[in-house]
Amino acid sequence: MRRSWKNRVLPLLLALLLTAAAAGCAKTAPKEEEAAGPAWDELRAVGELPRSHATQFRLTEYSDGYVLLEIETSGRFLLVPEGLSVPRGLEPDITVLRQPLDRIYLTATSAMDFFRALEGIPAVRLSGTDVNGWYIQEARQALEAGDMLFAGRYSAPDYELIFSEKCDLAIESTMIYHTPEVKEQLEKLGVPVLVERSSYEEDPLGRMEWIKVYGALLGKFDLACEIYERELAALSSLSGQPDTGKTVAFFFITATGTVNVRKSGDYVSRMIEMAGGTYVFQDLDSGSALSTVNMTMESFYDGAKDADVLIYNSTIDGELFTMAELLGKSRLMADFKAVRNCDVWCTGKDLFQEPTGLGQLIADIHRVLTGEEAPEQLTYLHKLTDGGNGDGK
């Protein structure tokens, strides 16, 4: 009965919203304002905004302050500064984003850290992650205070709430392509959809550089550049460091017993190299667009049993604190060199919600490989203990 009710009511609700949107969606420019805008083909391209490591986006500044954002495979977006009119004669594939963008629906969780760094969290009105799913304290506090509202996951958004809140932009991860009908319905409601691709950057510095995209969206591009250059400067001490000669495996064990590892050339394997290590799977490529590969435990054993350091990725199934917890996932792990030498580490759950911290993670890995600092001085890694109580103490 419940499914039948949804099948009848939800399409009706969506139809009503679409009717309202057609009658006058929020931030849809009146025709007379459109006619007053400058001609697009007469605007002068001032030049491309600075970009040093990222490959998945490009920002081009035009006269009068217009900025064209181009994202690989995602689309083109024209940022129209507050007070200016939408140019006439835009190509049909350019999506207009009117600034200020201050009622954003954000489902791409890694992007929240960029908003935090730019002091732009107030611009995120709607979240695709509820309060318990956030490790970023500012996002949790905003949800608890009601300044940010949970509007449903990326695959099941609350269309009524999104429409009533006059959402001016939905920022999605590439997971939205698994539910293309959601993207289509948001756009029918007049909500522009930007699919961000920071995780597709092979260079970790390129992933960090996506702060410039969010700086442009918020009108804080200069601040974004300052933050990015500061992160680069913090990593300068690692440049020119000799190879430590140590090999590293980065992985987690799935519920079915297979092992998920990063492909060679992925930004995680690049971070290991920048830290002075060698990623054990140097020639691993599944041929898919995914940055990870699932392999059997036997294949993982063959490739990583002699690795000097193991780093367990806690993102999916939670953090490990003891060797007993690791061995509980597979007894084969007892034969690994790093396990015998007690050189096994685990990431914190918050790691992939904080892309601005990738520089610090590189520094952490370097310290692990060189033994320069005690484990308690690390930010994103903790060492697995011999204890069996599961609390890391």
TACORSUL-V466163 format. One record per helix or strand of 3 or more residues. SS is the DSSP state (H for helix, E for strand). FROM is the first residue (numbers start at 1). TO is the last residue. If there is no record, write none. Layout:
# TACORSUL-V466163
SS & FROM & TO
SS & FROM & TO
This chain:
# TACORSUL-V466163
H & 2 & 24
H & 31 & 36
H & 40 & 42
E & 45 & 48
E & 57 & 62
H & 63 & 65
E & 67 & 71
E & 75 & 80
E & 94 & 98
E & 104 & 106
H & 109 & 117
H & 121 & 123
E & 124 & 127
H & 131 & 133
H & 137 & 145
H & 159 & 164
E & 169 & 172
H & 174 & 188
E & 193 & 195
H & 198 & 200
H & 204 & 208
H & 211 & 218
H & 221 & 238
E & 246 & 253
E & 259 & 262
H & 267 & 274
E & 277 & 279
E & 292 & 295
H & 297 & 304
E & 309 & 312
H & 323 & 329
H & 331 & 335
H & 337 & 340
E & 344 & 347
H & 351 & 353
H & 355 & 370
H & 375 & 377
E & 381 & 383
